[in-house]
């Protein structure tokens, strides 16, 4: 079984594309995203609370930064970018839905 949180055993894994462990960057919402919504949420909340990439990599994705910090940050950045992109799309979808229904902004207050 492949562990998505660690790089492959290649000597210079950072030069190989596509890289195993990086978050997908498709334009569509996938089953992968459904399985990772909790992870995306934790990343966004921690980032909003001021966590940097090192802290996100260690505390959320459980990387050991003493082993290949560059890889850990690269994977963390890819998951964070995906979380931001989906978050923006979901916010827009909710706003559109609220305009089409009887529920306005006061409904959430």
PADREN-345091 format. One record per residue (C-alpha): x, y, z; residue in one letter; residue number from 1. Coordinates in Angstrom, 1 decimal. Each point is the difference from the previous one (the first is absolute). Example, Ala and Ser with C-alpha at 12.3 -4.5 7.8 and 13.67 -1.06 7.14 Angstrom:
// residues 2
<c1->12.3&c2->-4.5&c3->7.8&code->A&pos->1>
<c1->1.4&c2->3.4&c3->-0.7&code->S&pos->2>
// end
This chain:
// residues 109
<c1->0.0&c2->0.0&c3->0.0&code->X&pos->1>
<c1->1.3&c2->3.5&c3->-0.9&code->X&pos->2>
<c1->0.3&c2->2.4&c3->2.9&code->X&pos->3>
<c1->-1.0&c2->3.5&c3->-1.5&code->X&pos->4>
<c1->1.7&c2->1.8&c3->2.9&code->X&pos->5>
<c1->3.5&c2->-1.1&c3->-0.9&code->X&pos->6>
<c1->2.1&c2->0.3&c3->-3.2&code->X&pos->7>
<c1->0.9&c2->-3.0&c3->-2.0&code->X&pos->8>
<c1->3.4&c2->-1.6&c3->0.4&code->X&pos->9>
<c1->1.6&c2->1.8&c3->-3.0&code->X&pos->10>
<c1->3.1&c2->2.0&c3->0.7&code->X&pos->11>
<c1->-1.3&c2->3.3&c3->-1.4&code->X&pos->12>
<c1->-3.8&c2->-0.3&c3->0.3&code->X&pos->13>
<c1->-0.5&c2->3.7&c3->-0.3&code->X&pos->14>
<c1->1.0&c2->-0.1&c3->-3.7&code->X&pos->15>
<c1->-2.5&c2->-2.7&c3->-1.0&code->X&pos->16>
<c1->-3.5&c2->1.0&c3->-1.3&code->X&pos->17>
<c1->-2.6&c2->-0.9&c3->0.9&code->X&pos->18>
<c1->1.1&c2->-0.2&c3->3.6&code->X&pos->19>
<c1->-1.6&c2->-2.6&c3->2.2&code->X&pos->20>
<c1->-1.7&c2->1.6&c3->3.0&code->X&pos->21>
<c1->-0.9&c2->3.3&c3->-1.5&code->X&pos->22>
<c1->-3.6&c2->1.1&c3->0.0&code->X&pos->23>
<c1->-1.9&c2->-0.2&c3->-3.2&code->X&pos->24>
<c1->-0.5&c2->3.2&c3->-2.0&code->X&pos->25>
<c1->-3.0&c2->-0.9&c3->-2.1&code->X&pos->26>
<c1->-2.7&c2->2.6&c3->-0.7&code->X&pos->27>
<c1->-2.8&c2->-2.4&c3->1.1&code->X&pos->28>
<c1->-1.1&c2->-1.1&c3->3.5&code->X&pos->29>
<c1->1.1&c2->-3.7&c3->0.4&code->X&pos->30>
<c1->-0.4&c2->-2.9&c3->2.3&code->X&pos->31>
<c1->3.5&c2->0.8&c3->1.2&code->X&pos->32>
<c1->-1.3&c2->3.4&c3->1.1&code->X&pos->33>
<c1->-3.0&c2->-1.5&c3->1.8&code->X&pos->34>
<c1->2.4&c2->-2.3&c3->2.0&code->X&pos->35>
<c1->2.2&c2->2.9&c3->0.9&code->X&pos->36>
<c1->-2.5&c2->2.7&c3->0.9&code->X&pos->37>
<c1->0.8&c2->-0.3&c3->3.7&code->X&pos->38>
<c1->3.7&c2->0.4&c3->-0.8&code->X&pos->39>
<c1->-0.7&c2->3.0&c3->-2.2&code->X&pos->40>
<c1->-2.1&c2->1.6&c3->2.8&code->X&pos->41>
<c1->2.7&c2->-0.5&c3->2.6&code->X&pos->42>
<c1->2.6&c2->1.5&c3->-2.3&code->X&pos->43>
<c1->-2.1&c2->3.1&c3->-0.7&code->X&pos->44>
<c1->-0.9&c2->0.5&c3->3.7&code->X&pos->45>
<c1->3.6&c2->-0.4&c3->1.1&code->X&pos->46>
<c1->1.3&c2->2.3&c3->-2.7&code->X&pos->47>
<c1->-2.7&c2->2.6&c3->1.0&code->X&pos->48>
<c1->1.2&c2->-0.3&c3->3.6&code->X&pos->49>
<c1->3.6&c2->0.9&c3->-1.1&code->X&pos->50>
<c1->1.6&c2->-3.4&c3->-0.6&code->X&pos->51>
<c1->2.9&c2->0.1&c3->-2.4&code->X&pos->52>
<c1->0.9&c2->-2.7&c3->-2.5&code->X&pos->53>
<c1->2.4&c2->-1.8&c3->2.4&code->X&pos->54>
<c1->-2.7&c2->-0.2&c3->2.7&code->X&pos->55>
<c1->-2.7&c2->-1.2&c3->-2.5&code->X&pos->56>
<c1->2.4&c2->-2.7&c3->-1.3&code->X&pos->57>
<c1->0.8&c2->-1.2&c3->3.5&code->X&pos->58>
<c1->-3.3&c2->0.3&c3->1.8&code->X&pos->59>
<c1->-2.6&c2->-0.6&c3->-2.7&code->X&pos->60>
<c1->1.8&c2->-2.2&c3->-2.6&code->X&pos->61>
<c1->2.2&c2->-1.7&c3->2.7&code->X&pos->62>
<c1->3.3&c2->0.4&c3->-1.9&code->X&pos->63>
<c1->3.3&c2->-0.3&c3->1.8&code->X&pos->64>
<c1->1.8&c2->3.1&c3->-1.3&code->X&pos->65>
<c1->3.4&c2->-1.4&c3->0.9&code->X&pos->66>
<c1->-0.4&c2->-2.4&c3->-2.9&code->X&pos->67>
<c1->-0.4&c2->1.8&c3->-3.3&code->X&pos->68>
<c1->-1.5&c2->3.3&c3->1.1&code->X&pos->69>
<c1->-0.1&c2->1.2&c3->-3.6&code->X&pos->70>
<c1->-2.3&c2->-2.9&c3->-1.0&code->X&pos->71>
<c1->-2.2&c2->0.6&c3->3.0&code->X&pos->72>
<c1->-0.5&c2->3.7&c3->-0.7&code->X&pos->73>
<c1->-0.6&c2->-0.7&c3->-3.7&code->X&pos->74>
<c1->-2.8&c2->-2.6&c3->0.8&code->X&pos->75>
<c1->-1.4&c2->2.3&c3->2.7&code->X&pos->76>
<c1->-0.1&c2->2.9&c3->-2.5&code->X&pos->77>
<c1->-1.9&c2->-2.1&c3->-2.5&code->X&pos->78>
<c1->-2.6&c2->-1.1&c3->2.5&code->X&pos->79>
<c1->-0.4&c2->3.6&c3->1.2&code->X&pos->80>
<c1->-0.5&c2->1.3&c3->-3.5&code->X&pos->81>
<c1->-2.6&c2->-2.7&c3->-0.7&code->X&pos->82>
<c1->-1.8&c2->0.9&c3->3.3&code->X&pos->83>
<c1->0.0&c2->3.7&c3->-0.9&code->X&pos->84>
<c1->-1.3&c2->-0.7&c3->-3.5&code->X&pos->85>
<c1->-2.8&c2->-2.2&c3->1.1&code->X&pos->86>
<c1->-0.9&c2->2.3&c3->2.9&code->X&pos->87>
<c1->-0.4&c2->2.9&c3->-2.4&code->X&pos->88>
<c1->-2.2&c2->-2.2&c3->-2.4&code->X&pos->89>
<c1->-2.1&c2->-1.2&c3->2.9&code->X&pos->90>
<c1->-0.5&c2->3.5&c3->1.4&code->X&pos->91>
<c1->-1.2&c2->1.2&c3->-3.4&code->X&pos->92>
<c1->-2.4&c2->-3.0&c3->-0.3&code->X&pos->93>
<c1->-1.5&c2->0.7&c3->3.4&code->X&pos->94>
<c1->-0.4&c2->3.7&c3->-0.9&code->X&pos->95>
<c1->-1.8&c2->-0.9&c3->-3.2&code->X&pos->96>
<c1->-2.2&c2->-2.5&c3->1.7&code->X&pos->97>
<c1->-1.0&c2->2.6&c3->2.7&code->X&pos->98>
<c1->-1.0&c2->2.5&c3->-2.7&code->X&pos->99>
<c1->-2.2&c2->-2.6&c3->-1.7&code->X&pos->100>
<c1->-1.8&c2->-1.1&c3->3.1&code->X&pos->101>
<c1->-2.0&c2->1.7&c3->2.7&code->X&pos->102>
<c1->3.0&c2->0.1&c3->2.3&code->X&pos->103>
<c1->1.9&c2->3.2&c3->-0.1&code->X&pos->104>
<c1->3.1&c2->1.1&c3->2.0&code->X&pos->105>
<c1->-2.0&c2->0.5&c3->3.1&code->X&pos->106>
<c1->-0.8&c2->-3.8&c3->0.1&code->X&pos->107>
<c1->3.6&c2->-0.8&c3->1.0&code->X&pos->108>
<c1->0.2&c2->2.7&c3->2.6&code->X&pos->109>
// end
